[in-house]
Amino acid sequence: MFRATKIVATLGPASSDPAVLERLLRAGVDVVRLNFSHGTAQDHRDRAALVRETAQRVGKPVALMADLQGPKIRVGKFVDGRVTLAAGAAFVLDAARETPGDIDAVGLDYKELPRDVKPGDKLLLNDGLIELAVQAVRGEQVHTVVRLGGVLSNNKGINKQGGGLTAPALTAKDMEDIKTAMSFQCEYLAVSFPKSATDMEMARQLANVAGEAHKHKPALIAKIERSGAIPQLEAILRASDGIMVARGDLAVEVGAAAVPALQKKMIRMARAMDKITITATQMMESMVHNPVPTRAEVSDVANAVLDGSDAVMLSAESAAGQYPVETVEQMALIVQEAERAEDVQLDADFTGKQFGRIDQSIAMGALFTAHHLGCKAIIALTESGSTALWMSRYNIRVPIFGVTSSTQSERRMALYRNVRPMLMASHSDRDEALADAERLLVDRGVLMPGDTYAITCGEPMGYPGGTNMLKVCRVG
């Protein structure tokens, strides 16, 4: 069965074996995420090469996403690796401390914390499992009282309730990692903790410069995980190609109860602005250790689909879990069932819409026509993939085939909702291109004699953004 919503899986120890990776791709993975918080530059280059080789063997376009680490807002290390903090105890976060921590105090990877907090602030550690109340700031020391205790281990993250930490989105490590990511021409670059459009613009500039030698420009994904990014969401979206609803750190800063409504708001705004959306964090977390998901996880994935996400993402489940392939298989089943329940309201979606571009108008016309004629497929002959992207912003049960001569565009379209990318030889003659595209889908078993389909292209051929023709055809 055709699946519209895509699956992003994180590569890690559990999935780096070539045989396991091949099973993951066959099970439904469309985008492979490389987490730059772990591993060396060479590790990432090797894994990228493995993904490219495996995708070619499977015969499937797969996009690579390089996910930057971002600022390390973390505590340091402990003498014994961890301590157990009791509620009511005093605990010091010491930016000047160089020795390992103990039950009374610990050093900080994030040296600016004393400048970012004041008495009365709440600090949430280890994804909110531990809560500290700031009592005083004395030089480089932040004196706190434990409000919610528990086990605190090495290098756990720190969040400030309500946001306000000043760490820049792009660190020196990130800047080097961008160069690494461009060396293997990742299709997507995910930027952690952006606070403004400026953060995304800087990342794009760095990526474009680093990719210039390869004539490569990646698409940028802004990871929305700071409360301060919410008021800037529209500007961040304009500076990005898409967003990731990164619910872990975001939930800690704004409160877990606020996240579902924010998720819907973010996805709705991104779709309206023709941007990509990925919903992430703990989607199938129990399957790190269990062979089946919980009912709550099933509902979470299904709701992300019904919200309109382009993709749902796996992190530890595929990177370090015991059942990576089974997790992808389960996620694909949930996605397909959720998509059966989706409403298609193209007439209502287009009411009051105005399109300022010819290519965008053609894309919308193809959707409307295919929906009302009951076409078997929509074919978008596209150089850049933009026509297929615009089509993918609306729910329609007619599959969209993004047919391109560009390998980069083919891989990039692997993340677009309801778009199946296909590679085809370049043509300068329009009629030859149309005939070749039909043959391609007939050979794949998508179209049969008597089927109708809508096809869009640009004339003259081969110019990005030049789509200006819509044709409805019947297979002879």
C-alpha positions as CSV (number, residue, x, y, z in Angstrom):
1,M,0.0,0.0,0.0
2,F,1.2,3.5,-0.8
3,R,2.3,5.5,2.3
4,A,2.2,9.3,2.1
5,T,3.9,10.2,5.4
6,K,7.6,9.5,5.4
7,I,9.8,7.9,8.1
8,V,13.1,9.3,9.4
9,A,15.4,6.9,11.3
10,T,18.5,7.7,13.2
11,L,21.6,5.7,12.4
12,G,23.5,4.3,15.4
13,P,25.1,1.2,16.8
14,A,21.9,-0.9,16.4
15,S,21.5,0.0,12.7
16,S,25.0,0.5,11.3
17,D,25.4,-3.1,10.2
18,P,24.8,-3.2,6.4
19,A,22.3,-6.0,6.6
20,V,20.3,-4.3,9.3
21,L,20.4,-1.0,7.4
22,E,19.1,-2.7,4.3
23,R,16.2,-4.2,6.2
24,L,15.4,-0.8,7.6
25,L,15.2,0.8,4.1
26,R,13.1,-2.1,2.8
27,A,10.8,-1.8,5.9
28,G,10.1,1.8,5.0
29,V,12.8,4.3,6.0
30,D,12.9,7.3,3.6
31,V,15.4,9.5,5.4
32,V,18.5,8.5,7.5
33,R,19.5,10.9,10.2
34,L,23.2,11.2,11.2
35,N,23.4,12.5,14.8
36,F,26.5,14.7,15.0
37,S,26.2,14.7,18.9
38,H,28.1,11.3,18.6
39,G,31.0,10.1,16.6
40,T,33.9,11.6,14.6
41,A,33.8,13.3,11.2
42,Q,35.1,10.1,9.6
43,D,32.4,8.0,11.3
44,H,29.8,10.2,9.7
45,R,31.5,10.1,6.3
46,D,31.6,6.3,6.5
47,R,28.0,6.0,7.5
48,A,26.9,8.4,4.8
49,A,28.7,6.2,2.2
50,L,27.1,3.1,3.7
51,V,23.6,4.7,3.3
52,R,24.3,5.7,-0.3
53,E,25.6,2.2,-1.2
54,T,22.7,0.5,0.6
55,A,20.0,2.7,-1.0
56,Q,21.4,2.0,-4.4
57,R,21.4,-1.7,-3.8
58,V,17.8,-1.5,-2.6
59,G,16.8,0.7,-5.5
60,K,15.2,3.4,-3.4
61,P,15.9,7.2,-3.2
62,V,16.9,7.9,0.4
63,A,17.8,11.3,1.8
64,L,20.6,12.0,4.3
65,M,19.9,14.4,7.2
66,A,22.9,15.7,9.2
67,D,21.7,16.8,12.6
68,L,24.1,19.3,14.3
69,Q,24.8,19.0,18.0
70,G,24.3,22.6,18.9
71,P,25.4,24.2,22.2
72,K,26.3,21.8,25.0
73,I,24.1,23.1,27.8
74,R,25.1,20.3,30.2
75,V,26.5,19.5,33.6
76,G,30.0,18.1,33.8
77,K,31.1,14.6,35.0
78,F,30.9,13.1,38.5
79,V,33.6,11.1,40.4
80,D,31.4,8.0,40.4
81,G,29.6,8.8,37.1
82,R,26.4,9.8,38.9
83,V,24.9,11.1,42.2
84,T,21.5,10.7,43.7
85,L,20.1,14.1,44.7
86,A,17.5,14.3,47.5
87,A,14.7,16.8,47.6
88,G,15.6,19.7,49.9
89,A,19.3,19.3,49.5
90,A,21.7,22.1,48.5
91,F,23.5,21.6,45.2
92,V,25.9,23.9,43.4
93,L,26.5,24.3,39.6
94,D,30.0,25.6,39.3
95,A,31.2,27.0,36.0
96,A,34.8,27.3,37.3
97,R,35.1,23.8,38.7
98,E,37.6,21.6,36.8
99,T,37.5,18.5,39.0
100,P,34.7,15.8,38.8
101,G,31.5,16.5,40.7
102,D,30.1,15.0,43.9
103,I,26.9,15.1,45.9
104,D,27.4,18.8,46.7
105,A,28.5,20.3,43.4
106,V,29.3,19.7,39.8
107,G,31.1,21.5,37.0
108,L,29.4,22.9,33.8
109,D,30.1,22.4,30.1
110,Y,28.0,25.6,29.6
111,K,30.1,28.3,31.3
112,E,27.6,31.1,30.7
113,L,25.0,29.7,33.1
114,P,25.8,32.1,36.0
115,R,25.0,35.0,33.7
116,D,21.8,33.5,32.4
117,V,20.0,32.8,35.7
118,K,18.8,34.7,38.8
119,P,17.3,33.7,42.2
120,G,13.8,32.3,41.7
121,D,14.6,30.6,38.4
122,K,13.8,26.9,37.9
123,L,16.4,24.7,36.3
124,L,15.3,21.4,34.8
125,L,18.0,18.7,34.4
126,N,17.9,15.3,32.6
127,D,14.8,16.1,30.5
128,G,13.0,17.6,33.4
129,L,13.4,14.6,35.7
130,I,15.3,16.7,38.2
131,E,14.3,20.2,39.2
132,L,16.5,22.8,40.9
133,A,15.5,26.2,42.3
134,V,18.1,28.9,42.0
135,Q,18.8,30.5,45.4
136,A,21.7,32.7,44.7
137,V,24.4,33.4,42.1
138,R,27.9,34.0,43.5
139,G,30.6,34.6,40.9
140,E,30.8,31.4,38.8
141,Q,28.6,29.4,41.2
142,V,24.9,28.9,40.9
143,H,23.6,27.8,44.3
144,T,20.4,25.8,44.2
145,V,18.0,23.7,46.3
146,V,16.7,20.4,44.9
147,R,13.0,20.5,44.5
148,L,12.6,17.3,42.6
149,G,15.3,14.7,43.3
150,G,16.7,11.7,41.5
151,V,19.7,10.2,39.8
152,L,21.9,12.8,38.0
153,S,24.7,11.3,35.8
154,N,27.5,12.6,33.6
155,N,26.8,15.3,31.0
156,K,23.0,15.5,31.4
157,G,21.3,18.5,29.8
158,I,20.1,21.7,31.5
159,N,17.0,23.7,30.6
160,K,15.7,26.8,32.2
161,Q,11.9,26.8,32.6
162,G,10.5,29.4,30.4
163,G,13.7,29.6,28.3
164,G,16.2,32.4,28.3
165,L,19.6,30.6,28.0
166,T,21.8,32.7,25.7
167,A,23.9,30.0,24.1
168,P,24.4,30.6,20.4
169,A,22.7,28.0,18.0
170,L,25.9,27.4,16.1
171,T,29.1,26.5,18.0
172,A,32.6,26.1,16.6
173,K,32.0,22.3,16.5
174,D,28.9,22.8,14.4
175,M,30.8,25.0,11.9
176,E,33.3,22.2,11.4
177,D,30.5,19.6,11.3
178,I,28.8,21.6,8.5
179,K,31.9,21.2,6.4
180,T,31.8,17.4,7.1
181,A,28.2,17.2,6.1
182,M,28.8,19.0,2.9
183,S,31.7,16.7,2.1
184,F,29.1,13.9,1.5
185,Q,26.4,16.3,0.3
186,C,23.6,15.7,2.8
187,E,20.2,16.6,1.4
188,Y,19.1,18.1,4.8
189,L,20.9,20.0,7.5
190,A,19.1,20.1,10.9
191,V,20.1,23.1,13.1
192,S,19.7,22.6,16.8
193,F,18.3,25.3,19.2
194,P,17.8,28.2,16.7
195,K,16.3,31.3,18.4
196,S,15.8,33.5,15.4
197,A,15.9,33.7,11.6
198,T,19.5,35.0,11.9
199,D,20.6,31.6,13.2
200,M,19.2,29.8,10.2
201,E,20.6,32.4,7.8
202,M,24.1,32.0,9.2
203,A,23.8,28.2,8.9
204,R,22.7,28.5,5.3
205,Q,25.5,30.8,4.5
206,L,28.1,28.4,6.1
207,A,26.5,25.4,4.3
208,N,26.4,27.1,0.9
209,V,30.1,28.1,1.2
210,A,31.2,24.6,2.4
211,G,29.1,23.0,-0.4
212,E,30.3,25.3,-3.2
213,A,33.1,22.9,-4.2
214,H,30.5,20.2,-4.8
215,K,27.9,22.6,-6.3
216,H,25.6,21.5,-3.5
217,K,23.1,23.5,-1.4
218,P,21.3,21.5,1.3
219,A,17.8,22.2,2.6
220,L,17.7,23.5,6.1
221,I,15.6,22.2,8.9
222,A,15.1,24.3,12.1
223,K,14.7,22.2,15.2
224,I,12.1,24.0,17.4
225,E,13.2,23.1,20.9
226,R,13.4,26.5,22.7
227,S,10.5,28.4,24.1
228,G,12.1,31.6,22.7
229,A,11.7,30.2,19.2
230,I,7.9,30.1,19.4
231,P,7.4,33.9,19.0
232,Q,9.9,33.9,16.2
233,L,8.4,30.9,14.4
234,E,7.2,32.6,11.3
235,A,10.5,34.4,10.7
236,I,12.4,31.1,11.4
237,L,10.2,29.3,8.9
238,R,10.8,31.9,6.2
239,A,14.6,31.4,6.7
240,S,14.3,27.6,6.6
241,D,13.1,24.9,4.3
242,G,11.3,23.1,7.1
243,I,11.0,22.5,10.8
244,M,11.4,19.7,13.2
245,V,9.0,19.6,16.1
246,A,11.6,18.5,18.6
247,R,9.4,17.8,21.6
248,G,12.0,16.8,24.2
249,D,13.8,20.1,25.1
250,L,10.7,22.1,24.1
251,A,8.5,20.2,26.6
252,V,11.0,20.8,29.3
253,E,11.0,24.6,28.7
254,V,7.3,25.2,28.0
255,G,5.8,22.3,30.0
256,A,4.8,19.0,28.5
257,A,1.0,19.9,28.6
258,A,1.6,22.8,26.1
259,V,3.4,20.7,23.5
260,P,0.5,19.0,21.7
261,A,-1.2,22.3,20.9
262,L,2.1,23.8,19.8
263,Q,2.8,20.8,17.6
264,K,-0.5,21.4,15.7
265,K,0.2,25.2,15.4
266,M,3.7,24.6,14.1
267,I,2.6,22.0,11.5
268,R,-0.3,24.1,10.4
269,M,1.8,27.2,9.9
270,A,4.6,25.3,8.1
271,R,2.2,23.8,5.7
272,A,0.6,27.2,4.9
273,M,4.1,28.5,4.2
274,D,5.0,25.5,1.9
275,K,7.6,24.2,4.4
276,I,8.4,20.7,5.5
277,T,7.5,19.3,8.9
278,I,9.1,16.5,10.9
279,T,7.6,15.4,14.2
280,A,10.2,13.9,16.6
281,T,11.1,12.7,20.1
282,Q,10.0,9.5,21.9
283,M,7.5,8.5,19.2
284,M,8.1,4.8,19.8
285,E,10.3,5.0,22.9
286,S,9.1,1.8,24.5
287,M,10.3,-0.2,21.5
288,V,13.9,0.5,22.5
289,H,13.4,-2.5,24.8
290,N,10.0,-4.0,23.8
291,P,8.9,-5.6,20.5
292,V,5.6,-3.8,20.3
293,P,4.6,-0.2,21.0
294,T,2.3,1.1,23.7
295,R,-1.2,2.2,22.7
296,A,-0.2,5.8,23.7
297,E,2.7,5.6,21.2
298,V,0.4,4.4,18.5
299,S,-1.9,7.3,19.1
300,D,1.0,9.7,19.1
301,V,2.3,8.6,15.7
302,A,-1.2,8.6,14.3
303,N,-1.9,12.1,15.5
304,A,1.3,13.4,14.0
305,V,0.1,12.0,10.7
306,L,-3.4,13.5,11.1
307,D,-1.8,16.9,12.0
308,G,-0.1,16.9,8.6
309,S,3.5,16.0,9.3
310,D,5.6,15.2,6.3
311,A,7.6,12.7,8.4
312,V,7.7,11.0,11.8
313,M,11.1,10.4,13.3
314,L,12.8,7.7,15.3
315,S,15.8,8.4,17.5
316,A,17.1,5.9,20.1
317,E,14.5,3.4,18.8
318,S,16.5,2.9,15.6
319,A,20.0,4.1,16.8
320,A,20.4,2.0,19.9
321,G,17.2,0.0,20.4
322,Q,16.8,-3.8,20.4
323,Y,14.2,-3.9,17.7
324,P,15.0,-1.2,15.0
325,V,13.5,-3.0,12.1
326,E,10.4,-4.0,13.9
327,T,9.9,-0.4,15.1
328,V,10.0,0.8,11.5
329,E,7.5,-1.9,10.4
330,Q,5.2,-0.9,13.2
331,M,5.5,2.8,12.5
332,A,4.7,2.2,8.8
333,L,1.5,0.2,9.7
334,I,0.3,3.0,12.1
335,V,1.0,5.7,9.4
336,Q,-1.0,3.8,6.8
337,E,-4.0,3.2,9.1
338,A,-4.0,6.9,10.1
339,E,-3.9,8.0,6.5
340,R,-7.1,6.0,5.7
341,A,-8.9,8.3,8.1
342,E,-7.6,11.6,6.7
343,D,-10.1,14.1,5.3
344,V,-9.6,15.3,1.7
345,Q,-11.1,18.8,1.4
346,L,-9.4,20.3,-1.6
347,D,-12.4,22.5,-2.6
348,A,-12.4,24.1,0.9
349,D,-8.6,24.3,1.0
350,F,-8.5,26.3,-2.3
351,T,-11.3,28.7,-1.3
352,G,-10.0,32.2,-1.2
353,K,-6.5,31.1,-2.3
354,Q,-4.5,33.3,-4.6
355,F,-1.3,32.2,-6.5
356,G,1.2,34.7,-7.7
357,R,3.3,32.3,-9.6
358,I,2.5,30.4,-12.8
359,D,4.3,27.2,-11.6
360,Q,2.4,27.2,-8.3
361,S,-0.9,27.7,-10.1
362,I,-0.2,24.8,-12.4
363,A,0.6,22.6,-9.3
364,M,-2.7,23.5,-7.6
365,G,-4.6,23.0,-10.9
366,A,-3.1,19.5,-11.2
367,L,-4.3,18.6,-7.7
368,F,-7.8,19.9,-8.2
369,T,-8.1,18.2,-11.6
370,A,-6.7,14.8,-10.5
371,H,-9.0,14.8,-7.4
372,H,-12.2,15.5,-9.3
373,L,-11.4,13.3,-12.3
374,G,-10.3,10.4,-10.1
375,C,-6.8,10.2,-11.7
376,K,-4.6,7.2,-10.8
377,A,-1.5,9.4,-10.4
378,I,-0.1,12.9,-10.7
379,I,3.3,13.2,-12.4
380,A,5.3,16.3,-11.8
381,L,8.3,16.6,-14.2
382,T,10.5,18.8,-12.1
383,E,14.1,20.0,-11.9
384,S,14.2,21.4,-8.4
385,G,11.3,19.5,-6.9
386,S,9.4,22.7,-6.0
387,T,6.3,21.7,-8.0
388,A,6.1,18.4,-6.1
389,L,6.6,20.2,-2.8
390,W,3.7,22.6,-3.5
391,M,1.4,19.7,-4.4
392,S,2.4,17.8,-1.2
393,R,1.0,20.6,1.0
394,Y,-2.5,19.4,0.5
395,N,-4.2,16.1,1.4
396,I,-5.1,14.1,-1.6
397,R,-5.4,10.4,-2.1
398,V,-3.9,10.5,-5.5
399,P,-0.1,9.7,-5.3
400,I,2.3,12.3,-6.6
401,F,5.3,11.2,-8.6
402,G,8.2,13.7,-8.6
403,V,10.0,12.7,-11.8
404,T,13.4,14.4,-12.2
405,S,16.8,14.1,-13.9
406,S,18.6,15.4,-10.8
407,T,19.8,12.9,-8.3
408,Q,19.9,15.6,-5.6
409,S,16.2,16.6,-6.2
410,E,15.2,12.9,-6.3
411,R,16.7,12.3,-2.8
412,R,15.4,15.6,-1.4
413,M,11.8,14.7,-2.5
414,A,12.1,11.5,-0.4
415,L,11.0,13.6,2.6
416,Y,8.0,15.2,0.9
417,R,4.6,14.0,2.0
418,N,2.7,11.9,-0.6
419,V,5.6,12.3,-3.1
420,R,7.3,9.3,-4.6
421,P,10.5,10.5,-6.3
422,M,11.7,8.9,-9.6
423,L,14.8,9.4,-11.7
424,M,14.5,9.8,-15.5
425,A,16.9,10.8,-18.2
426,S,16.8,14.5,-19.2
427,H,14.9,15.5,-22.3
428,S,14.9,18.7,-24.4
429,D,11.8,17.7,-26.3
430,R,8.6,18.0,-24.3
431,D,6.7,15.2,-26.1
432,E,9.6,12.7,-25.6
433,A,9.7,13.6,-21.9
434,L,5.9,13.1,-21.4
435,A,6.0,9.7,-23.2
436,D,9.1,8.6,-21.2
437,A,7.4,9.6,-17.9
438,E,4.3,7.6,-18.8
439,R,6.5,4.6,-19.8
440,L,8.3,4.8,-16.4
441,L,5.1,4.5,-14.4
442,V,3.7,1.8,-16.6
443,D,6.9,-0.2,-16.2
444,R,6.7,0.2,-12.5
445,G,3.1,-1.1,-12.5
446,V,1.6,2.2,-11.3
447,L,-0.4,2.9,-14.4
448,M,-2.3,0.4,-16.5
449,P,-4.0,0.7,-19.9
450,G,-7.1,2.9,-19.6
451,D,-5.9,4.8,-16.5
452,T,-6.0,8.6,-16.5
453,Y,-3.3,10.7,-15.0
454,A,-2.4,14.4,-14.7
455,I,1.1,15.5,-15.7
456,T,2.9,18.9,-15.3
457,C,6.0,20.2,-16.9
458,G,7.8,23.3,-18.1
459,E,8.3,24.4,-21.7
460,P,11.0,24.9,-22.7
461,M,12.3,21.9,-20.7
462,G,15.0,21.9,-18.1
463,Y,14.6,25.2,-16.3
464,P,14.0,25.2,-12.5
465,G,10.8,27.0,-11.6
466,G,9.5,26.9,-15.2
467,T,6.5,24.6,-14.8
468,N,3.8,26.1,-17.0
469,M,1.8,23.2,-18.5
470,L,-0.8,20.8,-17.2
471,K,-2.1,17.9,-19.3
472,V,-4.5,15.1,-18.5
473,C,-3.7,11.8,-20.3
474,R,-5.1,8.3,-20.6
475,V,-2.8,5.4,-21.0
476,G,-3.4,3.7,-24.4
